[in-house]
Each structure stands twice: as C-alpha cells, then as structure tokens.
Amino acid sequence: MKPALKILIIRFSAMGDIIYTTPVIRCLKKQLPHCEIHFLTNPSFKYLVENNPYISQLHLLKPKLSDTVIDLKTQNFDYIIDLHSSLRSALVKMSLNVKASTYNKQRFKKWLAIKFKINWVAPTHLVDRYLKTVEFLGVKNDNLPIDYFLPPNNLKIEDFLPPHFCPNYIAFVIGATHFTKRMPNSKVISILQKINLPIVLLGGKDVAQNGTEIATSCTNVITLCGDINLNQSVFLIKNASKVIGFDTGLTHIAEAFNKPLVTIWGSTVAQLLGVQPYLVTNHYQAEVDLSCRACSKFGLAACPKGHFNCMYNIDEQPIINFLNQ
C-alpha cells in the first residue's frame, strides 16, 4: 500500500546544517505518521542521519547527478522539501517535477550584513526557518531539541578516558573547518589552566597538533583529536558534565543532549546565520561586539583585518566561571 505521502528532503551539507534538519524530519513523521520520509545528502554526511528512525530511506548523491535523479524517479514522490536551496537541488526538483517547498536562504540580506553591515536578517533560528517549508502540510514546531541518534554500541567512558576523569569531565571541541572560527591556542591554554574539572579535547586530524600543544601545556587535560571517530566523540559529549566549543558541527550536535554549553564565536555571528544553540537550557555565548563582525558566513583562513580581535578580545573570565560552577 502506498503511504499517505511520500516526501523527499534534500540537504547536501554541511554538518551543522544537516543536524538542524532533524526537527523537520521528526515533526513530519510524528504529525503525519503515515508519511514516508526519504533524505538525500552527500555520502560524506550520511553518518549524521543514517540511524535516524524517522527516515524511511536514505539516498546518497552519486558522482553524476543524472544517475541520482534516475534512482529518485523510481520513488514517485509526492513532495520535495528542499532545505539546501542550491543549483543542484533545483536541478533535482526540476527533473522530478513534483510539488516542492524550498528554504529561503536570504542570500541578499546576508550579503548586505557581511559586506556593508546592514543587517535586515531576523535572528530566527535555522530550525524555524527550515520548518517554514513544511507549514503548508499543517506541520508545526514541536519545540523539542534537535536529534542525534548514535548507533548501538557497547562503549564505556573508561575505553577512552582515565578513571579519574569520570564522571565529571568537560568536553572541549577545538576543531573547526576555518581558522577564524578557532580560538588561538594561547587563549585556550589560558582558560583551561584555570578550570577545576578534567578536560578532554575533541576534533579531527586537522587540529591534532593544536590538541597536543594545548594538552601538554595544561594539567588534567588530554587530547583525542584525530584519534577517534565522530560517533565516539559524540558519545563522549553525551556523557560529559559540560561542553565547550567553537562554531562547528560537533558543537552543534552537543545541543541534542542539552548539556551546559559554552559556545565561542569569532568571525561568524550566530544570530545572523540562525545557528545559535537551539533549546539548550544552560548556555553561555562568548563573543565580542566588533564593527568588522561578521566578516564571512562560514569562516576564513585568516583575519581580513590582521588583528583577529574577535577571538583575542573575548573575555576569558565568564567562560572560566561557567565551567567551574
């Protein structure tokens, strides 16, 4: 029997943006229980949604978009929910030729805000912006946090951390794709030397050297940067007493577990992008008010002004106070 509705959701990248699609997926399935939800994404991001019980089928982009479309056409979708809003997603919609609802990226307004500091972008969270695309189906925000579903595992904290780290360690996500999203090592070290609880540093291979430099300069700090996979990192975040991190996917995933959270913002501005922590009960947002922020939407390889004051001028004491309380 054909489901009442067969819906394709499109979001190709990136990690944080895909994580914020999960309330849309959940609300659709729970409020339209007989619908069948399919999700199309880039193969490199499949791990973010492959364990999501609300998704009926996961579709991955093939090297040729035409081959992806051929496969999708066999599904006979009723609707497409385009949460990426790109040329590639437009081609998918055009090829499938079914009714579609598309997320409004507000590209021009964001360009004005970054280029000329004329900010006409309302500080609406990305989750709410995404949910507007399914309002026509009568779907409403259930006001629950984002979802992240770990695969079944038998992991134990002791598999990764020394016994004295349990159970009150802090997880610090020091990774971020772009340099201007990362706090300089010297400031991270200055903060961590004043923290009372043990700390585990998390991130990819790209920040493994940073992790080593920070850990060797502090006591009661260890680094697992580049040594464990994403789901293992998420497991450690889920079991941490507090989390601190930069504007990066793993920090946003932490929101799913409603941990006391510190987010540190450099060149990017959370409210402009709509990626301020979502439904986190206890949160401190560390940033400074500078005329040059935001200098980009996604971060840059270097500070355009050369001073990097958006990070260097962040007040360390409120962060220290939050983590020590």
BAKOLKE-290826 format. One record per residue (C-alpha): x, y, z; chain; residue in three letters. Coordinates in nm, 2 decimals. Layout:
<nodes>
> c1 | c2 | c3 | doro | kolvex
> X | Y | Z | A | ALA
...
</nodes>
This chain:
<nodes>
> c1 | c2 | c3 | doro | kolvex
> 0.00 | 0.00 | 0.00 | A | MET
> 0.13 | 0.34 | -0.10 | A | LYS
> 0.19 | 0.57 | 0.21 | A | PRO
> -0.04 | 0.87 | 0.25 | A | ALA
> 0.26 | 1.09 | 0.15 | A | LEU
> 0.60 | 1.02 | 0.02 | A | LYS
> 0.84 | 1.31 | 0.09 | A | ILE
> 1.19 | 1.37 | -0.02 | A | LEU
> 1.40 | 1.61 | 0.20 | A | ILE
> 1.72 | 1.75 | 0.04 | A | ILE
> 2.01 | 1.88 | 0.24 | A | ARG
> 2.36 | 1.80 | 0.09 | A | PHE
> 2.58 | 1.96 | 0.35 | A | SER
> 2.72 | 2.08 | 0.60 | A | ALA
> 2.73 | 1.90 | 0.93 | A | MET
> 2.56 | 2.17 | 1.14 | A | GLY
> 2.30 | 2.25 | 0.88 | A | ASP
> 2.21 | 1.88 | 0.84 | A | ILE
> 2.18 | 1.84 | 1.22 | A | ILE
> 1.93 | 2.13 | 1.22 | A | TYR
> 1.70 | 1.94 | 0.97 | A | THR
> 1.62 | 1.68 | 1.23 | A | THR
> 1.33 | 1.86 | 1.39 | A | PRO
> 1.17 | 1.89 | 1.04 | A | VAL
> 1.22 | 1.51 | 0.99 | A | ILE
> 1.07 | 1.43 | 1.34 | A | ARG
> 0.78 | 1.67 | 1.31 | A | CYS
> 0.68 | 1.54 | 0.97 | A | LEU
> 0.69 | 1.18 | 1.08 | A | LYS
> 0.51 | 1.24 | 1.41 | A | LYS
> 0.25 | 1.47 | 1.29 | A | GLN
> 0.19 | 1.29 | 0.96 | A | LEU
> 0.25 | 0.93 | 1.09 | A | PRO
> 0.16 | 0.76 | 0.76 | A | HIS
> 0.41 | 0.96 | 0.55 | A | CYS
> 0.73 | 0.80 | 0.42 | A | GLU
> 1.03 | 1.03 | 0.46 | A | ILE
> 1.33 | 1.00 | 0.23 | A | HIS
> 1.65 | 1.20 | 0.28 | A | PHE
> 1.90 | 1.30 | 0.01 | A | LEU
> 2.25 | 1.40 | 0.11 | A | THR
> 2.62 | 1.39 | 0.03 | A | ASN
> 2.78 | 1.05 | 0.10 | A | PRO
> 3.03 | 1.21 | 0.34 | A | SER
> 2.75 | 1.32 | 0.57 | A | PHE
> 2.54 | 1.01 | 0.57 | A | LYS
> 2.65 | 0.92 | 0.93 | A | TYR
> 2.45 | 1.22 | 1.06 | A | LEU
> 2.12 | 1.07 | 0.97 | A | VAL
> 2.17 | 0.70 | 0.89 | A | GLU
> 2.05 | 0.60 | 1.24 | A | ASN
> 1.75 | 0.83 | 1.24 | A | ASN
> 1.44 | 0.62 | 1.30 | A | PRO
> 1.21 | 0.87 | 1.14 | A | TYR
> 1.38 | 0.83 | 0.80 | A | ILE
> 1.24 | 0.55 | 0.58 | A | SER
> 1.52 | 0.56 | 0.32 | A | GLN
> 1.85 | 0.74 | 0.28 | A | LEU
> 1.96 | 0.84 | -0.07 | A | HIS
> 2.32 | 0.94 | -0.14 | A | LEU
> 2.44 | 1.16 | -0.42 | A | LEU
> 2.62 | 0.97 | -0.70 | A | LYS
> 2.92 | 1.12 | -0.89 | A | PRO
> 2.67 | 1.21 | -1.17 | A | LYS
> 2.36 | 1.39 | -1.07 | A | LEU
> 2.17 | 1.23 | -1.36 | A | SER
> 2.23 | 0.89 | -1.20 | A | ASP
> 2.09 | 1.02 | -0.87 | A | THR
> 1.78 | 1.15 | -1.05 | A | VAL
> 1.72 | 0.82 | -1.23 | A | ILE
> 1.71 | 0.64 | -0.89 | A | ASP
> 1.49 | 0.91 | -0.73 | A | LEU
> 1.24 | 0.90 | -1.02 | A | LYS
> 1.15 | 0.54 | -0.93 | A | THR
> 1.02 | 0.65 | -0.59 | A | GLN
> 0.73 | 0.86 | -0.72 | A | ASN
> 0.75 | 1.13 | -0.45 | A | PHE
> 0.45 | 1.34 | -0.36 | A | ASP
> 0.66 | 1.64 | -0.23 | A | TYR
> 1.01 | 1.76 | -0.22 | A | ILE
> 1.13 | 1.97 | 0.08 | A | ILE
> 1.44 | 2.15 | -0.04 | A | ASP
> 1.64 | 2.26 | 0.26 | A | LEU
> 1.96 | 2.32 | 0.07 | A | HIS
> 1.83 | 2.57 | -0.20 | A | SER
> 2.11 | 2.54 | -0.45 | A | SER
> 2.15 | 2.50 | -0.82 | A | LEU
> 2.20 | 2.12 | -0.77 | A | ARG
> 1.89 | 2.09 | -0.56 | A | SER
> 1.70 | 2.30 | -0.81 | A | ALA
> 1.80 | 2.05 | -1.09 | A | LEU
> 1.67 | 1.76 | -0.88 | A | VAL
> 1.34 | 1.94 | -0.83 | A | LYS
> 1.31 | 2.02 | -1.20 | A | MET
> 1.39 | 1.67 | -1.30 | A | SER
> 1.15 | 1.50 | -1.06 | A | LEU
> 0.87 | 1.75 | -1.15 | A | ASN
> 0.67 | 1.72 | -0.83 | A | VAL
> 0.54 | 1.99 | -0.59 | A | LYS
> 0.83 | 2.14 | -0.39 | A | ALA
> 0.88 | 2.37 | -0.10 | A | SER
> 1.22 | 2.55 | -0.07 | A | THR
> 1.41 | 2.70 | 0.22 | A | TYR
> 1.47 | 3.07 | 0.18 | A | ASN
> 1.84 | 3.13 | 0.24 | A | LYS
> 1.80 | 3.51 | 0.24 | A | GLN
> 2.13 | 3.54 | 0.04 | A | ARG
> 2.10 | 3.91 | -0.04 | A | PHE
> 2.02 | 4.01 | 0.32 | A | LYS
> 2.31 | 3.81 | 0.45 | A | LYS
> 2.54 | 3.96 | 0.18 | A | TRP
> 2.43 | 4.31 | 0.29 | A | LEU
> 2.50 | 4.22 | 0.66 | A | ALA
> 2.85 | 4.09 | 0.59 | A | ILE
> 2.96 | 4.33 | 0.32 | A | LYS
> 2.80 | 4.66 | 0.44 | A | PHE
> 2.69 | 4.57 | 0.80 | A | LYS
> 2.33 | 4.64 | 0.70 | A | ILE
> 2.16 | 4.37 | 0.90 | A | ASN
> 1.80 | 4.30 | 0.79 | A | TRP
> 1.81 | 3.93 | 0.88 | A | VAL
> 1.58 | 3.85 | 1.17 | A | ALA
> 1.75 | 3.64 | 1.44 | A | PRO
> 1.52 | 3.34 | 1.37 | A | THR
> 1.68 | 3.00 | 1.43 | A | HIS
> 1.76 | 2.78 | 1.13 | A | LEU
> 1.53 | 2.52 | 1.27 | A | VAL
> 1.24 | 2.76 | 1.25 | A | ASP
> 1.34 | 2.87 | 0.90 | A | ARG
> 1.35 | 2.51 | 0.79 | A | TYR
> 1.01 | 2.44 | 0.95 | A | LEU
> 0.85 | 2.71 | 0.74 | A | LYS
> 0.90 | 2.48 | 0.44 | A | THR
> 0.65 | 2.23 | 0.58 | A | VAL
> 0.39 | 2.46 | 0.72 | A | GLU
> 0.18 | 2.40 | 0.40 | A | PHE
> 0.13 | 2.04 | 0.52 | A | LEU
> 0.00 | 2.16 | 0.86 | A | GLY
> 0.32 | 2.07 | 1.04 | A | VAL
> 0.42 | 2.28 | 1.34 | A | LYS
> 0.72 | 2.31 | 1.56 | A | ASN
> 0.70 | 2.06 | 1.85 | A | ASP
> 0.95 | 2.27 | 2.05 | A | ASN
> 1.18 | 1.98 | 2.12 | A | LEU
> 1.56 | 1.98 | 2.08 | A | PRO
> 1.75 | 1.86 | 1.77 | A | ILE
> 1.80 | 1.48 | 1.74 | A | ASP
> 2.12 | 1.28 | 1.71 | A | TYR
> 2.10 | 0.90 | 1.71 | A | PHE
> 2.41 | 0.71 | 1.80 | A | LEU
> 2.44 | 0.36 | 1.65 | A | PRO
> 2.41 | 0.07 | 1.90 | A | PRO
> 2.74 | 0.02 | 2.08 | A | ASN
> 2.90 | -0.11 | 2.40 | A | ASN
> 3.12 | 0.18 | 2.46 | A | LEU
> 3.23 | 0.28 | 2.81 | A | LYS
> 3.39 | 0.61 | 2.92 | A | ILE
> 3.68 | 0.40 | 3.05 | A | GLU
> 3.76 | 0.29 | 2.69 | A | ASP
> 3.87 | 0.65 | 2.62 | A | PHE
> 3.95 | 0.84 | 2.94 | A | LEU
> 4.15 | 0.78 | 3.26 | A | PRO
> 3.94 | 0.66 | 3.56 | A | PRO
> 3.98 | 0.99 | 3.74 | A | HIS
> 3.81 | 1.18 | 3.45 | A | PHE
> 3.48 | 1.00 | 3.53 | A | CYS
> 3.21 | 1.12 | 3.56 | A | PRO
> 3.26 | 1.50 | 3.57 | A | ASN
> 3.48 | 1.58 | 3.27 | A | TYR
> 3.44 | 1.87 | 3.03 | A | ILE
> 3.44 | 1.80 | 2.66 | A | ALA
> 3.61 | 2.08 | 2.46 | A | PHE
> 3.55 | 2.08 | 2.08 | A | VAL
> 3.86 | 2.26 | 1.95 | A | ILE
> 3.80 | 2.17 | 1.58 | A | GLY
> 3.65 | 2.39 | 1.32 | A | ALA
> 3.69 | 2.39 | 0.94 | A | THR
> 3.81 | 2.75 | 0.92 | A | HIS
> 4.09 | 2.93 | 1.11 | A | PHE
> 3.88 | 3.23 | 1.21 | A | THR
> 3.63 | 3.01 | 1.39 | A | LYS
> 3.90 | 2.87 | 1.62 | A | ARG
> 4.03 | 3.04 | 1.94 | A | MET
> 4.41 | 3.07 | 1.94 | A | PRO
> 4.58 | 2.80 | 2.13 | A | ASN
> 4.73 | 3.06 | 2.38 | A | SER
> 4.38 | 3.17 | 2.49 | A | LYS
> 4.25 | 2.82 | 2.51 | A | VAL
> 4.55 | 2.73 | 2.73 | A | ILE
> 4.50 | 3.04 | 2.95 | A | SER
> 4.13 | 2.93 | 3.01 | A | ILE
> 4.20 | 2.56 | 3.07 | A | LEU
> 4.47 | 2.63 | 3.32 | A | GLN
> 4.21 | 2.78 | 3.55 | A | LYS
> 3.95 | 2.51 | 3.52 | A | ILE
> 3.89 | 2.27 | 3.81 | A | ASN
> 3.75 | 1.97 | 3.62 | A | LEU
> 3.93 | 1.73 | 3.39 | A | PRO
> 3.90 | 1.82 | 3.02 | A | ILE
> 3.91 | 1.61 | 2.70 | A | VAL
> 3.98 | 1.78 | 2.37 | A | LEU
> 3.79 | 1.67 | 2.07 | A | LEU
> 3.83 | 1.74 | 1.70 | A | GLY
> 3.97 | 1.59 | 1.38 | A | GLY
> 4.31 | 1.52 | 1.25 | A | LYS
> 4.34 | 1.88 | 1.13 | A | ASP
> 4.36 | 2.00 | 1.49 | A | VAL
> 4.56 | 1.71 | 1.63 | A | ALA
> 4.87 | 1.93 | 1.66 | A | GLN
> 4.67 | 2.20 | 1.84 | A | ASN
> 4.54 | 1.94 | 2.08 | A | GLY
> 4.89 | 1.82 | 2.16 | A | THR
> 5.01 | 2.17 | 2.22 | A | GLU
> 4.72 | 2.26 | 2.45 | A | ILE
> 4.72 | 1.93 | 2.64 | A | ALA
> 5.10 | 1.94 | 2.71 | A | THR
> 5.06 | 2.30 | 2.84 | A | SER
> 4.79 | 2.21 | 3.09 | A | CYS
> 4.74 | 1.96 | 3.37 | A | THR
> 4.43 | 1.73 | 3.38 | A | ASN
> 4.38 | 1.78 | 3.00 | A | VAL
> 4.40 | 1.50 | 2.74 | A | ILE
> 4.35 | 1.52 | 2.37 | A | THR
> 4.17 | 1.27 | 2.15 | A | LEU
> 4.18 | 1.49 | 1.84 | A | CYS
> 4.23 | 1.28 | 1.53 | A | GLY
> 4.23 | 0.96 | 1.73 | A | ASP
> 3.86 | 0.87 | 1.75 | A | ILE
> 3.57 | 0.89 | 1.50 | A | ASN
> 3.27 | 1.12 | 1.51 | A | LEU
> 3.03 | 0.89 | 1.69 | A | ASN
> 3.29 | 0.81 | 1.95 | A | GLN
> 3.33 | 1.19 | 2.00 | A | SER
> 2.95 | 1.23 | 2.03 | A | VAL
> 2.94 | 0.95 | 2.29 | A | PHE
> 3.20 | 1.14 | 2.50 | A | LEU
> 3.00 | 1.46 | 2.46 | A | ILE
> 2.67 | 1.29 | 2.56 | A | LYS
> 2.84 | 1.17 | 2.88 | A | ASN
> 3.03 | 1.49 | 2.96 | A | ALA
> 2.92 | 1.72 | 3.25 | A | SER
> 2.97 | 2.03 | 3.04 | A | LYS
> 3.06 | 2.11 | 2.68 | A | VAL
> 3.26 | 2.40 | 2.53 | A | ILE
> 3.32 | 2.45 | 2.16 | A | GLY
> 3.35 | 2.68 | 1.86 | A | PHE
> 3.11 | 2.73 | 1.57 | A | ASP
> 3.14 | 2.38 | 1.42 | A | THR
> 2.93 | 2.07 | 1.36 | A | GLY
> 3.03 | 1.87 | 1.67 | A | LEU
> 2.94 | 2.16 | 1.90 | A | THR
> 2.60 | 2.19 | 1.74 | A | HIS
> 2.55 | 1.81 | 1.78 | A | ILE
> 2.60 | 1.87 | 2.16 | A | ALA
> 2.28 | 2.06 | 2.16 | A | GLU
> 2.09 | 1.73 | 2.12 | A | ALA
> 2.19 | 1.63 | 2.47 | A | PHE
> 2.11 | 1.97 | 2.65 | A | ASN
> 2.44 | 1.99 | 2.83 | A | LYS
> 2.55 | 2.31 | 3.00 | A | PRO
> 2.72 | 2.46 | 2.69 | A | LEU
> 2.97 | 2.74 | 2.62 | A | VAL
> 2.99 | 2.85 | 2.25 | A | THR
> 3.28 | 3.07 | 2.13 | A | ILE
> 3.22 | 3.29 | 1.83 | A | TRP
> 3.49 | 3.45 | 1.62 | A | GLY
> 3.43 | 3.57 | 1.26 | A | SER
> 3.08 | 3.42 | 1.24 | A | THR
> 2.77 | 3.56 | 1.41 | A | VAL
> 2.52 | 3.30 | 1.54 | A | ALA
> 2.21 | 3.51 | 1.51 | A | GLN
> 2.29 | 3.62 | 1.15 | A | LEU
> 2.31 | 3.25 | 1.04 | A | LEU
> 2.04 | 3.13 | 1.27 | A | GLY
> 2.27 | 2.88 | 1.44 | A | VAL
> 2.26 | 2.99 | 1.80 | A | GLN
> 2.23 | 2.69 | 2.03 | A | PRO
> 1.88 | 2.55 | 2.00 | A | TYR
> 1.67 | 2.48 | 2.31 | A | LEU
> 1.97 | 2.45 | 2.54 | A | VAL
> 1.87 | 2.52 | 2.90 | A | THR
> 2.21 | 2.65 | 3.03 | A | ASN
> 2.42 | 2.83 | 2.77 | A | HIS
> 2.69 | 3.10 | 2.76 | A | TYR
> 2.77 | 3.26 | 2.43 | A | GLN
> 3.12 | 3.41 | 2.43 | A | ALA
> 3.18 | 3.68 | 2.17 | A | GLU
> 3.28 | 4.04 | 2.13 | A | VAL
> 3.09 | 4.32 | 1.96 | A | ASP
> 3.31 | 4.45 | 1.67 | A | LEU
> 3.22 | 4.65 | 1.37 | A | SER
> 3.40 | 4.40 | 1.15 | A | CYS
> 3.19 | 4.10 | 1.26 | A | ARG
> 3.07 | 3.91 | 1.07 | A | ALA
> 3.34 | 3.90 | 0.81 | A | CYS
> 3.21 | 3.59 | 0.65 | A | SER
> 2.93 | 3.33 | 0.66 | A | LYS
> 3.14 | 3.03 | 0.70 | A | PHE
> 3.48 | 3.14 | 0.83 | A | GLY
> 3.81 | 3.23 | 0.66 | A | LEU
> 4.17 | 3.11 | 0.65 | A | ALA
> 4.29 | 3.43 | 0.82 | A | ALA
> 4.15 | 3.75 | 0.97 | A | CYS
> 4.09 | 4.01 | 0.69 | A | PRO
> 4.20 | 4.29 | 0.92 | A | LYS
> 4.50 | 4.11 | 1.06 | A | GLY
> 4.42 | 4.16 | 1.43 | A | HIS
> 4.18 | 3.87 | 1.50 | A | PHE
> 4.03 | 4.07 | 1.78 | A | ASN
> 3.70 | 3.88 | 1.75 | A | CYS
> 3.89 | 3.60 | 1.93 | A | MET
> 4.17 | 3.77 | 2.11 | A | TYR
> 3.94 | 4.02 | 2.28 | A | ASN
> 3.69 | 3.76 | 2.42 | A | ILE
> 3.67 | 3.79 | 2.80 | A | ASP
> 3.80 | 3.46 | 2.95 | A | GLU
> 3.66 | 3.50 | 3.30 | A | GLN
> 3.29 | 3.44 | 3.22 | A | PRO
> 3.39 | 3.12 | 3.04 | A | ILE
> 3.60 | 3.01 | 3.34 | A | ILE
> 3.32 | 3.09 | 3.58 | A | ASN
> 3.07 | 2.90 | 3.38 | A | PHE
> 3.28 | 2.59 | 3.35 | A | LEU
> 3.38 | 2.59 | 3.72 | A | ASN
> 3.03 | 2.64 | 3.86 | A | GLN
</nodes>
